[in-house]
């Protein structure tokens, strides 16, 4: 028997998929409007004129030209719809009353959802402030008080409170007293912009409520809306999970089944991120596929008739998508299943690419801003990979003789062979999706997690078991209690095993690593090259040619990363010193002329996550992946609590500190020492008058404290570092206070160009005497917004210019030759 060799799969030409072209056109219009490439007033004209020409040319039977005009109109529709959603707000919108600083307001609102409890962070010795759980819910503004009168207003507001807001349900009219503010601007390069996230949901402000006494109930809305009804359904789901799921696994079950990922703490969320399995706990096509598969099995074994199953499945999955807050990934999956069922019901052929394009158009219709969400991009990219590679993944390469031999084996051997085949295909699918999505993941998260290739096939059974029993709790918990208890215990056990495995691998070294990302243009070029060599007939090429092109482009991506020194060699006549805005805390990054990088302190008041994220984002944006030296001024948490997280993400050459750094044995200091030892980083003790030789172009001199220390106060023993380069001086004094301040001021006065105000500009550090001793041109104050005004006043005068990180954001000092240039991120952002 002649067996023909398998041919490479070549997907259908893109021109034969009309909805694919329409989706590309609409998405292009959305992108054009987001980046303001054309004036928005052109969209109505660009949408109407092509339609008129299309009608005329179609009557003349000029089909190709008229079809092209329809695509031009689709571009205009996409741009116009995005403009209406992104930039057009009513004149009475509540966002027009907000400012960057919180302001007290009294406002009447309509509750859109019940308060959702966000659990308190677990105890962490590095937290300077212990916080409790947060309660979050959405409301719709109706009136805001202006003196004794009320002004009609509109818009959606997110309410936050540190105290329980009890018995609030969707549909209630509330009067709330709180602090209204707009989302803050990012204060550092590379930092995540919270304003864009909130604006995607048309939220331009948030309201902080001190306690439940600030919320008064006025009654109920006259009519129920779909939003209120759906929230009632979700609240019942939360109630079922609260009854039957163990408390330790309840937040994960809520995220997995209802999409409320805000209920997950950082400790629960981080292992899934670093092991590359975060997609498993997000509501996505997995959930919809599981529901569909369950009905398919019922149909196969004869419980449900085929046509009845094809009618029930679309209703079920679309209802679940709506209850799951219509997230783009689950809407996409629900629409694909619906289109598939309708095609099978009517006996019509189905084109996967067209179905995916239809789902994409519906997602953009619901929210055009979802095109820029990383979850949407990864979801559609993964499905597109599956569609293209399906023939390869499902191909059976066994010869007819081998197939016949396998069919004659015993059923246990056949079952084992089928299980091996399923695991192999699952691993291969995971590998393909991981490779295709990797550039996008690195761009957004700066993380590479190869462990997902092993974990995903192993965790599929646990996830499936958790979903099966979780849906059993939601469906049967209210009517059959004993079945709810049984399903709840199985779901809890599955989730316990899931979290145990991910936490174990999260703690293993080498399972993931952090890196800076290639430029955005490289990422988009990678996917354009991938699409061109795969879908466009003119550009299609053989398998090995395709792999070769993508491999070459991947090598180019590694070479053009910001940290690639050959791309931007160090400037030997320039030193850059950046004071990062971390709130009440300190972090200073020094980029030496020879390419060495130094860091002075890294911490903030509050949770260390805030400082570590801001510092990491800045370092990655500047292409810094190694810190040659880290100086820790003293043992206050707001100066070092971000160090353990940064040690996981960046290479560190050595850490320098005074002899008084570890004179106390607090839990936070023990944790810091443990993190340093785990990374095998050299730890060196330094004292006054010593010069640290790190870079030949920068002289680092320690001015304080003396080897024996000064008193018992941590602040008095702050490490005072003076940097000299290119004929200029920068002084970093930590939190220096009395009596250490007097010891320093007794020495010979300095003439500094840049100083950081000691102790965040506090008056306890004798600003006038310190300023007179250093005679600076510029004073930089690193602190929180609460003390900005008083701190700046203490240093103004005598020709000194003062900047505060709370008001100016990150502050960059460029020393070029004999000149100093000082810029702030909020006033004059740099690349």
HUHUZI-V29512 format. One record per residue. N is the residue number from 1. PHI is phi in radians with two decimals (NA if undefined). OMEGA is omega in whole degrees, 0 to 359 (NA if undefined). Layout:
N:PHI:OMEGA, N:PHI:OMEGA
This chain:
1:NA:181, 2:-1.54:179, 3:-1.91:180, 4:-1.32:177, 5:-1.15:180, 6:-1.21:179, 7:-1.74:177, 8:-1.08:179, 9:-1.31:174, 10:-2.13:183, 11:-1.05:180, 12:-1.11:179, 13:-0.99:183, 14:-1.10:181, 15:-1.22:179, 16:-1.55:179, 17:-2.01:188, 18:-1.07:181, 19:-1.19:176, 20:-1.10:179, 21:-1.14:179, 22:-1.14:178, 23:-1.08:179, 24:-1.07:180, 25:-1.17:180, 26:-1.11:179, 27:-1.10:177, 28:-1.10:177, 29:-1.08:178, 30:-1.11:180, 31:-1.13:180, 32:-1.06:181, 33:-1.27:181, 34:-1.08:183, 35:-1.69:174, 36:0.93:180, 37:-1.32:175, 38:-2.37:178, 39:-1.15:183, 40:-1.13:181, 41:-1.20:182, 42:-1.42:186, 43:-1.09:180, 44:-1.06:180, 45:-1.16:182, 46:-1.25:177, 47:-1.48:185, 48:-1.45:185, 49:-1.06:178, 50:-1.05:179, 51:-1.18:177, 52:-1.13:179, 53:-1.15:178, 54:-1.10:180, 55:-1.09:181, 56:-1.20:184, 57:-1.24:178, 58:-1.19:176, 59:-1.22:176, 60:-1.52:179, 61:1.10:172, 62:-1.65:192, 63:-1.21:184, 64:-1.15:180, 65:-1.16:181, 66:-1.15:177, 67:-1.15:177, 68:-1.10:178, 69:-1.17:176, 70:-1.10:177, 71:-1.16:176, 72:-1.11:177, 73:-1.13:178, 74:-1.13:175, 75:-1.04:180, 76:-1.16:178, 77:-1.09:179, 78:-1.09:179, 79:-1.13:180, 80:-1.16:180, 81:-1.15:177, 82:-1.14:179, 83:-1.09:179, 84:-1.14:183, 85:-1.35:190, 86:-1.58:190, 87:-2.11:183, 88:-1.66:178, 89:-2.28:180, 90:-1.07:180, 91:-1.13:181, 92:-1.74:183, 93:-1.11:183, 94:-1.10:180, 95:-1.10:179, 96:-1.31:179, 97:-1.75:187, 98:-1.63:176, 99:-2.31:179, 100:-1.16:179, 101:-1.52:177, 102:-1.08:179, 103:-2.36:182, 104:-1.24:179, 105:-2.46:168, 106:-2.13:189, 107:-2.47:174, 108:-1.81:188, 109:-2.40:174, 110:-1.97:182, 111:-1.17:178, 112:-1.75:181, 113:-2.68:176, 114:-1.41:178, 115:-1.08:179, 116:-1.87:183, 117:-1.49:173, 118:-1.73:188, 119:-1.08:178, 120:-1.19:176, 121:-1.05:177, 122:-1.14:182, 123:-1.02:179, 124:-2.38:180, 125:-1.02:182, 126:-1.46:177, 127:-1.33:178, 128:-1.45:181, 129:-2.27:178, 130:-1.46:181, 131:-1.99:178, 132:-1.66:179, 133:-1.19:177, 134:-1.91:179, 135:-2.15:188, 136:-2.25:171, 137:-2.73:183, 138:-1.82:176, 139:-2.38:176, 140:-2.00:184, 141:-1.17:177, 142:-2.16:180, 143:-2.51:175, 144:-2.24:185, 145:-1.46:177, 146:-2.19:186, 147:1.21:178, 148:-1.72:181, 149:-1.90:179, 150:-2.05:180, 151:-2.03:178, 152:-1.14:180, 153:-2.56:182, 154:-2.58:178, 155:1.97:182, 156:-1.74:180, 157:-2.20:172, 158:-1.67:181, 159:-1.67:176, 160:-2.18:178, 161:-2.62:176, 162:-1.57:179, 163:-2.14:180, 164:-1.05:173, 165:-1.87:191, 166:-1.50:168, 167:1.06:173, 168:-1.62:179, 169:-2.19:180, 170:-1.10:180, 171:1.81:179, 172:-1.45:174, 173:-1.67:186, 174:-2.17:169, 175:-1.97:188, 176:-2.15:173, 177:-1.92:182, 178:-2.89:181, 179:-1.87:182, 180:-1.70:178, 181:-2.67:175, 182:-1.47:176, 183:-1.02:184, 184:-1.24:173, 185:-1.28:174, 186:-1.15:186, 187:-1.71:181, 188:-2.39:176, 189:-1.05:178, 190:1.39:184, 191:-1.31:181, 192:-1.12:182, 193:-1.64:181, 194:-1.16:181, 195:-1.10:180, 196:-1.19:179, 197:-1.11:181, 198:-1.21:183, 199:-1.22:176, 200:-1.03:178, 201:-1.77:179, 202:1.03:173, 203:-1.86:181, 204:-1.91:181, 205:-2.80:175, 206:-2.38:184, 207:-2.27:178, 208:-1.70:181, 209:-2.00:185, 210:-1.20:182, 211:-2.79:184, 212:-1.19:179, 213:-1.18:179, 214:-1.49:180, 215:-2.08:179, 216:-1.97:179, 217:-1.60:182, 218:-1.89:182, 219:2.51:182, 220:-2.11:176, 221:-1.15:183, 222:-1.26:179, 223:-2.41:180, 224:-1.50:176, 225:-1.90:179, 226:-1.06:179, 227:-1.07:180, 228:-1.18:181, 229:-1.10:181, 230:-1.14:178, 231:-1.17:176, 232:-1.07:179, 233:-1.13:179, 234:-1.10:180, 235:-1.11:176, 236:-1.16:176, 237:-1.10:177, 238:-1.07:180, 239:-1.13:179, 240:-1.09:180, 241:-1.16:179, 242:-1.17:182, 243:-1.38:194, 244:-2.01:181, 245:-1.76:179, 246:-1.04:184, 247:-1.00:182, 248:-1.18:182, 249:-1.73:184, 250:-1.10:179, 251:-1.05:179, 252:-1.19:178, 253:-1.13:178, 254:-1.11:178, 255:-1.18:184, 256:-1.25:187, 257:-1.74:184, 258:-2.01:176, 259:1.39:181, 260:-1.55:182, 261:-1.30:178, 262:-1.15:180, 263:-1.34:179, 264:-1.44:176, 265:-1.37:179, 266:-1.08:180, 267:-1.15:178, 268:-1.41:185, 269:-1.45:188, 270:-1.09:179, 271:-1.03:178, 272:-1.21:179, 273:-1.22:185, 274:-1.29:176, 275:-1.64:177, 276:1.27:182, 277:-2.00:180, 278:-1.10:181, 279:-1.18:182, 280:-1.30:182, 281:-1.80:176, 282:-1.72:177, 283:-1.11:185, 284:-2.67:179, 285:-1.12:177, 286:-1.02:182, 287:-1.17:180, 288:-1.13:178, 289:-1.10:179, 290:-1.17:177, 291:-1.07:180, 292:-1.13:179, 293:-1.08:179, 294:-1.09:179, 295:-1.25:177, 296:-1.15:177, 297:-1.13:177, 298:-1.06:178, 299:-1.20:182, 300:-1.18:182, 301:-1.61:172, 302:1.59:179, 303:-1.26:180, 304:-2.09:173, 305:-1.11:186, 306:-1.06:184, 307:-1.20:177, 308:-1.18:178, 309:-1.10:179, 310:-1.19:176, 311:-1.54:184, 312:-1.31:186, 313:-1.01:179, 314:-1.03:179, 315:-1.11:182, 316:-1.17:185, 317:-1.23:178, 318:-1.20:176, 319:-1.11:178, 320:-1.15:178, 321:-1.08:179, 322:-1.20:179, 323:-1.14:179, 324:-1.43:174, 325:1.18:174, 326:0.89:176, 327:-1.17:186, 328:-0.97:183, 329:-1.15:181, 330:-1.33:175, 331:-1.13:178, 332:-1.04:181, 333:-1.15:181, 334:-1.12:180, 335:-1.19:177, 336:-1.08:179, 337:-1.13:180, 338:-1.11:179, 339:-1.10:179, 340:-1.09:181, 341:-1.15:179, 342:-1.13:178, 343:-1.14:179, 344:-1.18:180, 345:-1.13:182, 346:-1.62:180, 347:1.20:181, 348:-1.80:176, 349:-1.22:183, 350:-2.18:175, 351:-1.76:187, 352:-1.07:182, 353:-1.12:177, 354:-1.12:179, 355:-1.11:178, 356:-1.14:178, 357:-1.15:176, 358:-1.08:177, 359:-1.10:178, 360:-1.11:178, 361:-1.12:178, 362:-1.17:178, 363:-1.09:179, 364:-1.20:177, 365:-1.18:179, 366:-1.20:182, 367:-2.77:182, 368:-1.11:179, 369:-1.24:179, 370:-1.14:176, 371:-1.04:183, 372:-1.71:177, 373:-1.51:183, 374:-1.12:179, 375:-1.10:178, 376:-1.12:182, 377:-1.09:180, 378:-1.18:181, 379:-1.10:181, 380:-1.20:179, 381:-1.16:179, 382:-1.14:180, 383:-1.18:178, 384:-1.09:176, 385:-1.11:179, 386:-1.12:181, 387:-1.11:183, 388:-1.25:185, 389:-1.64:183, 390:-0.99:179, 391:-1.03:179, 392:-1.26:183, 393:-1.23:184, 394:-1.68:183, 395:-1.16:177, 396:-1.90:186, 397:-1.61:180, 398:-1.30:177, 399:-1.29:179, 400:-1.00:180, 401:-1.19:178, 402:-1.16:177, 403:-1.03:180, 404:-1.10:178, 405:-1.13:180, 406:-1.19:181, 407:-1.25:180, 408:-1.54:180, 409:-1.33:180, 410:-1.18:184, 411:-1.13:175, 412:-1.09:179, 413:-1.19:177, 414:-1.14:178, 415:-1.13:178, 416:-1.13:179, 417:-1.15:178, 418:-1.13:178, 419:-1.10:177, 420:-1.09:180, 421:-1.13:179, 422:-1.12:181, 423:-1.13:179, 424:-1.14:179, 425:-1.15:178, 426:-1.12:179, 427:-1.14:179, 428:-1.14:177, 429:-1.08:179, 430:-1.07:179, 431:-1.12:182, 432:-1.11:181, 433:-1.14:180, 434:-1.11:180, 435:-1.16:182, 436:-1.22:183, 437:-1.49:186, 438:-0.99:179, 439:-1.02:180, 440:-1.22:179, 441:-1.12:179, 442:-1.14:181, 443:-1.11:184, 444:-1.54:190, 445:-1.98:180, 446:0.99:187, 447:-2.33:173, 448:-2.13:185, 449:-2.23:180, 450:-1.17:180, 451:-1.10:180, 452:-1.10:179, 453:-1.14:178, 454:-1.59:186, 455:-1.23:186, 456:-1.00:177, 457:-1.10:183, 458:-1.29:184, 459:-1.54:180, 460:-0.99:179, 461:-1.07:180, 462:-1.15:178, 463:-1.11:180, 464:-1.09:179, 465:-1.15:179, 466:-1.14:179, 467:-1.15:181, 468:-1.02:182, 469:-1.34:176, 470:-1.15:175, 471:-1.15:176, 472:-1.12:177, 473:-1.11:182, 474:-1.16:185, 475:-1.46:189, 476:-2.00:185, 477:-1.07:182, 478:-1.42:185, 479:-1.89:181, 480:-2.18:187, 481:-1.02:183, 482:-1.14:177, 483:-1.23:175, 484:-1.09:179, 485:-1.14:180, 486:-1.10:180, 487:-1.14:180, 488:-1.11:179, 489:-1.19:178, 490:-1.16:178, 491:-1.11:180, 492:-1.11:180, 493:-1.14:179, 494:-1.11:180, 495:-1.20:176, 496:-1.12:177, 497:-1.09:181, 498:-1.07:181, 499:-1.20:179, 500:-1.11:180, 501:-1.15:183, 502:-1.17:179, 503:-1.18:179, 504:-1.11:180, 505:-1.24:177, 506:-1.08:182, 507:-1.45:180, 508:-1.34:178, 509:-1.24:177, 510:1.50:180, 511:-1.41:177, 512:-2.73:175, 513:-2.60:184, 514:-1.77:181, 515:-2.72:172, 516:-1.39:187, 517:-1.74:172, 518:-1.10:180, 519:-1.07:182, 520:-1.09:181, 521:-1.11:179, 522:-1.19:181, 523:-1.08:180, 524:-1.17:178, 525:-1.13:178, 526:-1.06:182, 527:-1.30:174, 528:-1.17:177, 529:-1.14:179, 530:-1.11:179, 531:-1.18:182, 532:-1.12:181, 533:-1.35:183, 534:-1.91:190, 535:-1.88:185, 536:-1.41:185, 537:-1.02:184, 538:-1.17:186, 539:-1.71:183, 540:-1.12:181, 541:-2.48:180, 542:-1.18:184, 543:-1.06:185, 544:-1.22:174, 545:-1.13:179, 546:-1.10:180, 547:-1.09:180, 548:-1.13:179, 549:-1.08:182, 550:-1.19:178, 551:-1.15:178, 552:-1.08:181, 553:-1.21:175, 554:-1.14:177, 555:-1.13:176, 556:-1.07:179, 557:-1.07:177, 558:-1.14:182, 559:-1.33:183, 560:-1.74:174, 561:-1.06:180, 562:-1.00:182, 563:-1.42:178, 564:-1.25:186, 565:-1.17:183, 566:-1.20:182, 567:-1.31:179, 568:-2.38:182, 569:-1.08:182, 570:-1.09:178, 571:-1.59:185, 572:-1.23:179, 573:-1.98:182, 574:-2.50:171, 575:-2.11:181, 576:-2.09:177, 577:-2.14:183, 578:-2.09:175, 579:-1.68:185, 580:-1.39:179, 581:-1.46:180, 582:-2.15:185, 583:1.36:178, 584:-1.33:182, 585:3.12:183, 586:-2.57:166, 587:-2.78:180, 588:-2.19:178, 589:-1.94:179, 590:-2.02:176, 591:-1.77:186, 592:-1.35:181, 593:-1.07:182, 594:-1.61:177, 595:1.68:176, 596:-1.28:182, 597:-2.23:180, 598:-2.08:177, 599:-2.34:177, 600:-1.99:179, 601:1.15:176, 602:-2.87:180, 603:-3.06:180, 604:-2.71:176, 605:-1.39:183, 606:2.00:181, 607:-1.32:179, 608:-1.17:180, 609:-1.07:181, 610:-1.07:181, 611:-1.23:183, 612:-1.13:178, 613:-1.20:180, 614:-1.13:181, 615:-1.19:179, 616:-1.08:180, 617:-1.06:179, 618:-1.13:183, 619:-1.08:179, 620:-1.15:180, 621:-1.14:179, 622:-1.64:179, 623:1.31:181, 624:-1.75:177, 625:-2.06:179, 626:-2.38:174, 627:-1.92:184, 628:-1.25:178, 629:-2.64:176, 630:-2.17:178, 631:-1.86:177, 632:-1.90:188, 633:-1.28:182, 634:-2.88:193, 635:-1.64:172, 636:-1.41:185, 637:-1.03:183, 638:-1.26:176, 639:-2.08:181, 640:-2.53:188, 641:-1.24:175, 642:-1.59:184, 643:-1.08:181, 644:-0.98:179, 645:-1.18:180, 646:-1.20:178, 647:-1.14:177, 648:-1.30:189, 649:-1.82:185, 650:-2.34:174, 651:-1.39:181, 652:-2.19:181, 653:-1.35:181, 654:-2.79:178, 655:-2.11:181, 656:-2.01:180, 657:-2.71:178, 658:-1.41:180, 659:-1.20:182, 660:-1.61:186, 661:-1.08:184, 662:-1.89:180, 663:-1.27:172, 664:-1.84:184, 665:-2.01:181, 666:-1.43:178, 667:-1.02:180, 668:-1.15:179, 669:-1.22:176, 670:-1.13:178, 671:-1.13:178, 672:-1.10:179, 673:-1.09:179, 674:-1.11:179, 675:-1.12:180, 676:-1.17:180, 677:-1.17:180, 678:-1.08:180, 679:-1.59:180, 680:0.88:180, 681:-1.66:178, 682:-1.05:180, 683:-2.05:185, 684:-2.12:178, 685:-1.73:182, 686:-2.28:181, 687:-2.55:187, 688:-1.02:178, 689:1.29:179, 690:-1.43:174, 691:-1.87:181, 692:-1.72:184, 693:-1.69:179, 694:-1.99:181, 695:-2.26:180, 696:-1.14:182, 697:-1.60:182, 698:-2.27:176, 699:-1.69:180, 700:-1.85:182, 701:-2.05:177, 702:-1.64:182, 703:-1.71:185, 704:-2.85:3, 705:-1.60:174, 706:-1.21:183, 707:-0.99:182, 708:-1.47:180, 709:1.43:180, 710:-2.36:178, 711:1.26:183, 712:-1.78:185, 713:-1.34:176, 714:-1.11:181, 715:-1.10:181, 716:-1.14:180, 717:-1.81:179, 718:-1.06:179, 719:-1.36:180, 720:-1.73:186, 721:-2.02:175, 722:-1.99:178, 723:-1.85:178, 724:-2.15:180, 725:-2.73:176, 726:0.96:178, 727:1.34:181, 728:-2.16:181, 729:-2.20:174, 730:-2.19:182, 731:-2.04:180, 732:-2.13:188, 733:-1.76:181, 734:1.11:179, 735:-1.88:188, 736:-0.98:178, 737:-2.43:177, 738:-1.12:4, 739:-1.54:180, 740:-1.12:180, 741:-1.09:179, 742:-1.12:178, 743:-1.06:180, 744:-1.22:183, 745:-1.20:176, 746:-1.29:179, 747:-1.37:181, 748:-1.08:182, 749:-1.10:180, 750:-1.92:172, 751:-2.05:185, 752:-1.79:176, 753:-1.60:181, 754:-2.26:171, 755:-2.27:169, 756:-1.68:182, 757:-1.09:180, 758:-1.14:176, 759:0.90:173, 760:1.02:179, 761:1.45:183, 762:-1.15:177, 763:-1.24:177, 764:-1.24:180, 765:-1.75:175, 766:0.87:186, 767:-0.98:184, 768:-1.12:180, 769:-1.16:180, 770:-1.16:179, 771:-1.15:179, 772:-1.17:181, 773:-1.24:183, 774:-1.72:179, 775:0.87:186, 776:-1.49:169, 777:-1.46:182, 778:-2.25:172, 779:-2.11:178, 780:-1.93:179, 781:-1.92:178, 782:-1.82:183, 783:-2.91:180, 784:-1.49:185, 785:-1.24:184, 786:-1.14:183, 787:-1.86:187, 788:-1.11:185, 789:-1.09:182, 790:-1.16:181, 791:-1.14:180, 792:-1.17:180, 793:-1.08:182, 794:-1.20:184, 795:-1.94:180, 796:-1.26:179, 797:1.93:178, 798:1.01:177, 799:1.30:181, 800:-1.61:176, 801:-1.74:189, 802:-2.13:175, 803:-2.24:181, 804:-2.14:183, 805:-1.14:179, 806:-1.20:181, 807:-1.70:186, 808:-1.85:186, 809:1.31:178, 810:-1.05:182, 811:-2.07:184, 812:-1.94:177, 813:-1.98:177, 814:-1.84:175, 815:-1.89:181, 816:-2.09:181, 817:1.08:180, 818:-1.92:184, 819:-2.02:177, 820:-2.11:176, 821:-2.12:181, 822:-2.03:180, 823:-2.31:175, 824:-2.01:186, 825:-1.15:182, 826:-1.31:182, 827:-1.68:183, 828:-2.51:183, 829:-1.08:179, 830:-2.08:180, 831:-1.46:NA
